[in-house]
Amino acid sequence: MVKPEESRRPTAAFDATRLTNTATAKLRAYDPGHDLPALRERFGATIAELGSNENPLGPSPRALKAMRAALAETFRYPDPRGMLLKRALAEQLGIEVGRIGLGNGSHELLMLLAQCFSDARHSIVFSQFGFAVFPIATAAAGARAICVPALPRGNHAAPLGHDLGAMAKAIRRDTRIVYLANPNNPTGTWFDDAALAAFLEKVPPQVLVVVDEAYHEYVDAPGLSTALGFAERFPNLVVTRTFSKAYGLAGMRVGYLVAHPSVVAVLERLRESFNVNNVALAGAAAALADKPWLAKARAFNRAEREWLREELLERGYRCLPSQTNFLLCVLQRDAAKLEHHLFERGVIVRPMGGYGLSRALRISIGSRAENRRLLQALP
Ligand SMILES: *Cc1c(COP(=O)(O)O)cnc(C)c1O
């Protein structure tokens, strides 16, 4: 028995980092890149926020109206099942409500999947340069990461994109999840429906294939629609989506997934009961109903992205092809100097060193004014 006086040695400095569990010991805190509130104060209206793939047009006016109305209800807990939003999604997607799960952003759902379906006995497969949350979800669950080398830079269809053939081969007996992002962040690359079908055929039925479609609403490449078309044939398929990108509701934190009802039921065991707040639920449902507004956001993004890509190319900056609301520009040299140069002029872009792409910068498509500010700020 340790006496309290003995255990409280004043000289021993308290350090909680030594007290974490094994999985948490491997994690690092999210690096937001910059102190954005401070930068907004420094640059005021002249800032160009092109670092986080947000929709510069903002949310649908109908979503804003619904959210304002929902504010009056914030003394109540939100509907823990988010039924109104689920019904709206089910109707739009033509599926049963029981196939839908809601998350505090799709980030939460990606984490939950690993936590519910894997532990230290399992492995999880994802691609090099795949979305940053995949390795974090893997580590947080204590699972082993199998990171498959990306396609080479010279690959025509998907430079630095997912090598689906190699990913299928990387699956081991202990693999529980494969994470794919289509299109992928930060590369902007994609694979078409036929490639996904061929991949799904090769995956054993006990391995969950999670297709992150955060940029789905922006997609218009031939042969590319959605993984949802394969949900009936492959019950191990999980599709995640978000209201953070094309719907312009990143600050509201709403994402959803479509999966076999038994997958959704398992996630419900661990999900925080009120993970999506009532303002977010109302905003997402209203945003979903405003189809003209979404069409406008899509059209704006496509036109602006291709214009910006051309303008950058004219100035000697090469960007990978993109089906998203950002461009990945790959320079001939380390990108840190350019990033700093832009930063000093109030143009915030995302450096890619954390991904092992120190020569690349990820530039979100902003408003026309922001994009012009980027071009003007280039050295
Ligand atoms: C932005 C993004 C998400 C969305 O995250 P939320 O938590 O829904 O805001 C998910 N996956 C990818 C690939 C993304 O780029």
The ligand as a MOL file (V3000), in Angstrom:
LIG
                    3D

  0  0  0     0  0            999 V3000
M  V30 BEGIN CTAB
M  V30 COUNTS 15 15 0 0 0
M  V30 BEGIN ATOM
M  V30 1 C -12.4650 17.2370 -46.4190 0
M  V30 2 C -12.4210 15.7680 -46.4810 0
M  V30 3 C -13.2610 14.9970 -45.6960 0
M  V30 4 C -14.3660 15.6600 -44.9420 0
M  V30 5 O -14.1520 15.8230 -43.6570 0
M  V30 6 P -15.3800 16.3020 -42.7560 0
M  V30 7 O -14.9950 15.6890 -41.4570 0
M  V30 8 O -16.6410 15.7070 -43.2990 0
M  V30 9 O -15.3680 17.7750 -42.7720 0
M  V30 10 C -13.2240 13.6280 -45.7990 0
M  V30 11 N -12.3960 13.0450 -46.6670 0
M  V30 12 C -11.6020 13.7430 -47.4740 0
M  V30 13 C -10.7700 13.0440 -48.4770 0
M  V30 14 C -11.5840 15.1300 -47.3910 0
M  V30 15 O -10.7730 15.8350 -48.1690 0
M  V30 END ATOM
M  V30 BEGIN BOND
M  V30 1 1 1 2
M  V30 2 1 2 3
M  V30 3 2 2 14
M  V30 4 1 3 4
M  V30 5 2 3 10
M  V30 6 1 4 5
M  V30 7 1 5 6
M  V30 8 2 6 7
M  V30 9 1 6 8
M  V30 10 1 6 9
M  V30 11 1 10 11
M  V30 12 2 11 12
M  V30 13 1 12 13
M  V30 14 1 12 14
M  V30 15 1 14 15
M  V30 END BOND
M  V30 END CTAB
M  END
